[in-house]
Amino acid sequence: MPIVRNLGRAASQLLQSSGCGCGVSLVPVRAIGVSPRQVASDASFHSVTFSESDHPRVLITGGLGQLGVGLAKLLRKRFGKNNVILSDIRKPADNVFYRSPFIFADILDYKNLREIVVNNRITWLFHYSALLSAVGEANVPLARAVNITGLHNVLDIAAEHNLRLFVPSTIGAFGPTSPRDPTPDLCIQRPRTIYGVSKVHAELMGEYYHYRYGLDFRCLRYPGIISADSQPGGGTTDYAVQIFHDAIKTGKFKCYLRPDTRLPMMYIDDCLKATLEVMEAPAEALTMRTYNISAMSFTPEELAQEVQKYVPELQMTYNVDQVRQAIADSWPMNFDDSNARRDWGWKHDYDLPELVTTMFSYLGSDSRIAQAN
């Protein structure tokens, strides 16, 4: 089939060329079609609650991206290292492979994924496999296969085997017609990227499976995630990571967004904490299946002012990238996460000053920082 061969070649090229560490997990592509399993019209599934077992048995797909390894570390501390299986289609680093369970899992291989769930007695599944916005726009057929067909496989398997399923959504699920300040949980969503469209699709399909089949589906819309563990990959919010690297190395930073571009952001530790909290929340406490979560919202200018407390000589200039600026202008400026705070007690730990302090402490000291301190 020419389309499958072309998708396979595209996936191979992207895997070889991608060095961004931006959380993109690519998977081999098989024929795109209806999932092998059809849910019976009278089916009804109910997940085993956390209290019914000593610990959940966890599988993380796309686990070598920005969030997967950190989530696995957090979950292993809580549930034991042998109860959390990290999976991906890429070769893991030695420190990841030998630290605790890792397995090859292709989300487009329905049979193999089903066998992994059955043979490892999985009860919780975190589905992080996806092509992110920039890569997705460069190869829409591949993004459609990974982000939509792969999701369908995961939904069917989760429903069949009574799993508690977490699928992350994103700030990119909103579009230029969405209210921006603040953006509520329920509003118009008309994104203009295949990544955003696939995330809206995931939100609606997960909610449908919940009400139609009883699937315990849970979803959070992440803002821009900032981490010292991963290199920026050229995404719209990645300036908020790159500025720290450039401030330490050169004392200069050229920003591709306007200085007044306000976007919601979150430090990775808060993101992982929220993910675990919503998964542990009692089902009866959840009034919806998809929640906004937020921690802070800032502009490049505000971030630079905070960074200059550590690197006073930082020279900030602007060279606006019209493509990324247009994306940022279509995204929320602030998330309204009042439902998450009310329903399951969400509360962030990191505001902008704590974020900057933590990033510099992880990225290491420099003579400029030492002098500032």
C-alpha positions in Angstrom: 0.0 0.0 0.0 1.7 3.2 -1.1 0.3 5.4 1.6 1.6 3.0 4.3 5.0 2.9 2.7 5.1 6.7 2.5 4.0 7.1 6.1 6.6 4.6 7.2 9.3 6.5 5.4 8.1 9.8 6.8 8.2 8.4 10.3 11.7 7.1 9.8 12.9 10.4 8.6 11.3 12.3 11.5 12.8 9.8 14.0 16.3 10.3 12.5 16.0 14.1 12.3 14.3 15.0 15.5 16.6 16.0 18.3 14.4 18.5 20.0 13.5 16.6 23.2 10.1 18.3 23.0 8.1 15.2 24.0 7.3 14.0 20.5 6.8 10.3 20.4 6.7 8.7 17.0 5.4 5.2 16.3 5.7 2.9 13.3 2.6 3.1 11.1 0.5 0.2 10.0 -2.6 0.3 7.8 -5.1 2.9 8.9 -8.6 1.5 9.4 -11.2 0.5 11.9 -10.0 -0.8 15.2 -9.9 -4.7 15.3 -12.2 -4.6 18.2 -15.8 -3.4 18.0 -17.5 -2.4 21.3 -20.8 -4.3 21.7 -23.8 -2.0 21.6 -24.9 -3.3 25.0 -21.5 -3.2 26.6 -21.0 -1.6 30.0 -17.6 -1.2 31.6 -16.6 0.0 35.0 -13.0 0.6 36.1 -11.6 -0.9 39.3 -11.3 1.9 41.8 -7.9 2.7 43.5 -9.2 1.4 46.8 -9.9 -2.1 45.4 -6.3 -3.0 44.9 -3.1 -2.4 46.8 -1.5 -0.5 43.9 -2.5 0.2 40.3 -0.6 -1.5 37.5 0.5 1.3 35.2 1.4 1.5 31.5 2.7 4.8 30.0 2.7 5.0 26.2 5.0 7.5 24.5 6.9 7.4 27.7 10.3 8.8 26.4 8.8 12.3 25.7 9.1 15.4 27.9 6.6 14.1 30.5 6.7 10.3 30.5 10.0 9.7 32.2 9.2 12.2 35.0 5.7 10.8 35.5 7.2 7.3 35.7 9.6 8.4 38.4 6.8 10.0 40.4 4.5 7.0 40.1 7.2 4.5 41.0 7.9 6.4 44.2 4.3 6.1 45.1 3.4 2.6 43.8 6.7 0.7 43.5 9.0 0.6 40.5 7.7 -2.8 39.2 4.1 -1.5 39.1 4.9 1.1 36.5 5.9 0.2 32.9 7.3 2.8 30.6 6.9 2.2 26.9 7.8 3.7 23.6 9.0 2.7 20.1 12.3 4.4 20.5 15.4 3.0 22.2 15.7 4.4 25.7 18.8 5.7 27.4 20.6 3.1 29.6 19.7 5.0 32.8 16.0 4.7 31.8 16.2 1.1 30.5 18.0 -0.4 33.5 16.3 1.6 36.2 12.9 -0.1 36.0 10.5 -1.8 33.6 10.5 -0.7 30.0 8.8 -2.3 27.0 8.4 -1.7 23.3 4.8 -0.7 22.5 3.4 0.5 19.2 0.0 2.1 19.7 -0.9 1.4 16.1 -0.3 -2.3 16.7 -3.6 -3.1 18.4 -2.9 -6.8 19.0 0.5 -6.1 20.6 -0.8 -3.3 22.8 -3.7 -5.5 23.9 -1.3 -8.3 24.8 0.8 -5.9 26.9 -2.2 -4.8 28.8 -3.4 -8.4 29.5 0.0 -10.0 30.2 1.0 -7.2 32.6 -2.4 -6.9 34.3 -2.5 -3.2 33.6 -5.2 -1.2 35.4 -4.1 2.4 34.7 -3.0 3.7 31.3 -1.4 7.1 30.6 -1.5 7.8 26.8 1.2 10.2 25.9 2.0 9.0 22.4 1.4 11.9 20.0 2.9 14.1 17.3 3.0 17.6 18.5 1.9 20.7 16.6 5.0 21.6 14.5 5.7 18.0 13.4 2.1 17.3 12.9 1.7 20.2 10.5 4.7 19.0 8.5 3.1 15.6 8.1 -0.7 15.6 8.5 -1.3 11.9 7.4 1.2 10.7 10.0 -0.3 12.9 12.7 -3.8 11.7 11.9 -2.6 8.1 12.2 -0.7 8.5 15.4 -3.0 11.0 17.2 -6.4 9.7 16.1 -6.1 6.0 15.0 -3.8 5.3 17.9 -6.2 7.0 20.3 -9.1 4.8 19.0 -7.0 1.7 19.7 -6.3 2.8 23.2 -9.9 3.7 23.9 -11.1 0.3 22.8 -8.5 -1.6 24.8 -9.1 0.6 27.9 -12.9 0.0 27.7 -12.5 -3.7 27.1 -10.2 -4.3 30.0 -11.7 -1.8 32.5 -8.8 0.5 32.7 -8.6 4.0 34.2 -7.4 6.0 31.2 -5.6 9.4 31.2 -5.1 11.3 27.9 -3.6 14.7 28.1 -5.0 17.6 26.2 -3.5 21.0 25.6 -3.7 24.7 25.3 -3.6 24.0 21.5 -7.2 22.6 21.7 -8.5 26.1 21.6 -8.6 28.4 18.6 -9.0 32.1 17.6 -12.7 32.1 18.3 -12.3 30.8 21.9 -12.5 33.2 24.8 -8.9 34.0 25.8 -8.9 35.8 29.1 -9.9 33.7 30.9 -10.6 30.5 28.9 -13.2 28.3 30.7 -13.5 24.5 30.6 -16.5 24.6 28.3 -16.4 27.1 25.4 -16.0 27.2 21.6 -13.0 25.1 20.4 -12.0 25.5 16.8 -8.2 24.9 16.6 -6.4 25.3 13.4 -3.7 22.6 13.7 -4.1 18.9 13.2 -2.6 18.5 16.7 -5.3 20.7 18.2 -8.0 19.1 16.2 -6.9 15.6 17.4 -6.9 16.8 21.0 -10.5 18.1 20.8 -11.3 14.7 19.2 -9.7 12.9 22.1 -11.6 15.0 24.6 -15.0 14.3 23.0 -14.3 10.6 22.3 -13.2 10.0 25.9 -16.3 11.7 27.2 -18.4 9.7 24.8 -16.8 6.4 25.9 -17.4 7.4 29.5 -21.1 8.0 29.1 -21.7 5.3 26.5 -19.6 2.4 28.0 -18.7 3.6 31.5 -14.9 4.1 30.6 -13.1 5.9 33.5 -11.6 8.5 31.2 -9.7 11.5 32.7 -8.1 14.4 30.9 -6.3 17.6 31.7 -5.6 20.5 29.4 -2.0 21.4 30.0 -0.7 24.9 29.5 2.9 25.5 28.3 5.1 23.1 30.3 8.6 24.3 31.4 11.2 21.8 32.3 15.0 21.9 32.9 15.3 18.3 31.9 14.5 18.8 28.2 15.9 20.9 25.4 13.5 23.4 23.7 12.2 22.1 20.5 11.0 25.2 18.6 7.5 25.1 19.8 5.4 28.2 20.5 5.9 28.2 24.2 9.5 27.0 24.1 11.0 30.5 24.4 10.3 30.1 28.1 12.8 27.3 28.3 15.3 28.7 25.8 15.8 32.0 27.6 17.4 30.1 30.6 19.9 28.3 28.4 20.8 31.4 26.5 21.0 33.6 29.6 23.5 31.1 31.1 25.6 30.5 28.0 25.7 33.9 26.3 23.8 36.5 28.4 21.7 37.3 25.3 18.3 36.1 24.1 16.3 36.8 21.0 12.6 36.1 21.4 10.3 35.1 18.6 7.2 36.4 20.2 6.1 39.9 21.0 7.1 41.2 24.4 3.4 41.5 25.5 2.3 38.0 24.4 0.7 36.5 27.5 0.3 32.7 27.7 -0.5 30.3 30.6 2.5 28.3 31.8 3.4 25.6 34.3 6.5 24.1 35.8 6.7 20.3 35.1 6.5 19.3 38.8 3.1 20.9 39.0 2.0 19.3 35.8 3.0 15.8 37.0 1.4 16.4 40.4 -1.9 17.5 38.8 -1.9 14.4 36.6 -1.5 12.0 39.6 -4.0 13.9 41.7 -6.8 13.8 39.0 -6.1 10.0 38.5 -6.4 9.4 42.3 -9.5 11.6 42.7 -12.7 9.7 43.6 -14.9 9.2 40.5 -17.8 10.8 42.3 -15.9 14.0 42.9 -15.4 14.6 39.2 -18.1 16.7 37.6 -16.5 16.6 34.1 -14.0 14.4 32.2 -11.7 17.2 30.9 -10.3 20.0 33.1 -8.2 23.1 32.6 -5.3 23.4 34.9 -3.2 26.5 35.4 -0.4 27.8 37.6 0.9 31.1 36.2 0.5 33.4 33.1 3.2 35.7 31.9 4.7 37.5 28.9 8.2 37.3 27.5 8.9 40.8 29.0 7.8 39.7 32.5 9.9 36.5 32.3 13.0 38.5 31.2 12.6 40.8 34.1 12.6 37.9 36.5 15.6 36.2 34.8 17.5 39.5 35.0 17.4 39.2 38.8 19.9 36.3 38.3 21.6 37.6 35.1 21.4 41.4 35.3 23.2 41.9 32.0 20.8 39.7 30.0 20.2 41.4 26.7 16.6 40.7 25.4 15.8 41.4 21.8 12.8 40.5 19.7 12.5 39.0 16.2 8.9 38.0 15.8 8.2 34.8 14.0 4.8 35.5 12.4 3.8 31.8 12.3 4.4 31.2 16.0 3.0 34.6 16.9 -0.2 33.8 15.0 -0.5 30.5 16.9 0.1 32.3 20.3 -2.5 34.9 19.4 -5.1 32.2 19.0 -4.4 30.5 22.3 -5.7 31.3 25.8 -4.0 34.1 27.8 -5.2 32.7 31.0 -6.9 29.3 31.9 -9.9 29.3 34.2 -9.2 26.2 36.3 -11.7 26.9 39.1 -13.5 23.5 38.4 -10.3 21.6 39.0 -9.6 23.5 42.2 -13.2 22.9 43.5 -13.7 19.3 42.4 -10.4 17.6 43.4 -8.5 20.3 45.2 -6.0 21.3 42.6 -3.4 23.8 43.8 -0.2 24.7 42.1 3.2 25.2 43.9 5.2 27.2 41.5 4.6 30.8 40.5 7.0 32.8 38.3 9.6 33.6 40.9 9.8 30.0 42.1 9.9 28.8 38.5 12.9 31.0 37.7 14.8 30.1 40.9 14.2 26.3 40.3 15.3 26.5 36.6 18.6 28.2 37.4 19.3 25.8 40.3 18.8 22.8 37.9 20.7 24.2 35.0 23.7 25.0 37.1 25.6 28.0 38.2 27.6 30.4 36.0 30.0 33.2 36.8 27.3 35.8 35.9 24.7 34.1 38.2 27.3 33.7 41.0 28.1 37.4 40.8 24.4 38.3 40.9 23.9 36.2 44.0 
